[in-house]
Amino acid sequence: MYALVRDTFRESLARKIFWGFLGCSTALILFFLLALNIDLVEGAMAAVTLFGKEVDGGQLVNVQLIVHKILGVVAAFLFTAGLFLAVFASAGLIPTVFEPGRIELLLSKPVSRPRLLLGRYFGTLAVIACNMFYLVLGVWAVLGVKTHIWNLNFLLAAVLAVFAFAVLLTVVLLVAVLSSSGVLATMVAYFFLIMSVPLAQHAQLAPLFRRPWAREVVKWLYYVFPKIYDLGNMARLAMEGKGFQTWMPVWSSGVFAMVMLTAGLWFFARKDY
Amino acid sequence: MPAPIIETEGLAKHFPRFWSRRVVRAVDGISLAVQPGVAFGLLGPNGSGKTTFVKLLLASVHPTAGWARLFGRDCWEPEARRSVGYLPENHRFPTYNTGFQMLEFYAALSGMPQMERHRRAKELLELVGLAEWHDVRIGKYSKGMLQRLGLAQAMMHRPALLILDEPSDGVDPVGRRHIRDILGALRREGTTIFLNSHLLSEVELFCDEVAIISRGRVALSGPLADMTAGSGYRLRAEGVSEAARERLREKATTVAANNGFIDFQFADRESANQAIDLLREAGSQIESVARVRSTLEDVFVKTVEQAGEKP
């Protein structure tokens, strides 16, 4: 398994996927490090300048509030652009394994098919998780040093973002096994990512449908589909120090991921190459 | 007799065509046994099912019927493939690896310890003449170099069985000779070699046993020496009278004039001896008598034609 994970890492390095992510994350960390200046005054209040210009007209603002806002921006980045980029960049890593001339040799090794596929899955997940944690820890450290506020909940945002990616990656895996197409796998994963936004508003969305069965379908889709938007919302709440009303988005997305993963492994075990 | 290393019984793979409702019988009931230490050649025209048969052995393809065993185990058990080295046809090794990394990766999948992997990779890169290329990404390798690297990959974990699908494809004659020498050394060490090739000369030079498959079935199999042995006797004589030539024409399978000599070919020893007596009586000079062996090409073409396929 370790060899497969390492091989995925090596491929992501060669395809510049890892470096691309690292570059984006480093740019964001440097942005907060160099452009944002927070002068602490009387402990909880501070004067904030961005690129040398005063924020809020030079008025003293609550440091806690500023930190929450910045962390909120980073979390929003993780759950939108971050996930989009992650799926886009990693979707090619799984189908390459199924290329003719490559898969036959892998299958000839004394490794079971589920193990081969899981090795690739966890390798891809590790590539993205490393970058997400690097970004989050980097921003967290910069803000912690500048404000002396160490919001541990922000780290939970990284865990949730990686979890959301892990869920979407199971979709990529299943579609890649069935079609061997990275493009199709990306499209389907994006579909679930985008659908999570309107479905999260299912309580408001369902009444817009005239037919009762359509309302039921919206409701069921919400419960069946992965709740990426809701996971992002949970990350935001965590950073604001507010508790979660429910863990349902986590466990139901987890169930969805398990079903996708099991289906992917099942089809892979039965496919001819 | 030791247990066969490869054993198949009624192995079949049919690919249904949903639109035309036809079924393509790529492999159609192959039963084979390969004993340990043997160099076994699998021959057949293009599309006869050779590669599908190998894929069935290595669990890339699910059988429609029958079974295959490697080292006495069901080939679908990962453990059955532990001591198998495989070089696929049209392989596509990941180009982001260097030669060394590639060997190291596949050996790790075969369960080889790290220290041994490193040592063995260096040793094999040296053996296949790629030591200077060990840290170059394999995207820069030529076809022949990739083939040699592929062979090194198959040998990394010192497998007891090597399955090679067109191993000298794209390799120049010198490289081909080099590969043959390496395989010869492995054979002397007792490694069983299963060679899937359409290069008859390669198989003829190297293999002890051969199976010719046609339309997914075994058309002929057995020891190579038996297949090519005893197709007749050739007699070369000088000063053969027209009358003697006419008499011998009835017994000979072929008669041909060649640089002042007459070459007769006879199907069996008795006919050849009768011809010698007759020629001596007629005052002819016997230049030579030799036993003629069929070439593998003769056997292959004849077998495939009998099976109703174009070679």
Interface residues (C-beta under 8 A of the other chain):
Chain A: Y2 A3 L4 R6 D7 R10 E11 L13 A14 R15 T96 E99 P100 G101 R102 I103 E104 L105 L106 L107 S108 K109 P110 V111 S112 R270 D272 Y273
Chain B: K55 L58 A59 S60 V61 H62 P78 E79 A80 R81 R82 V84 Y86 P88 N90 H91 R92 F93 P94 T95 Y96 N97 Q101 F105 Y106 A108 L109 S110 G111 R137 Q153 I163
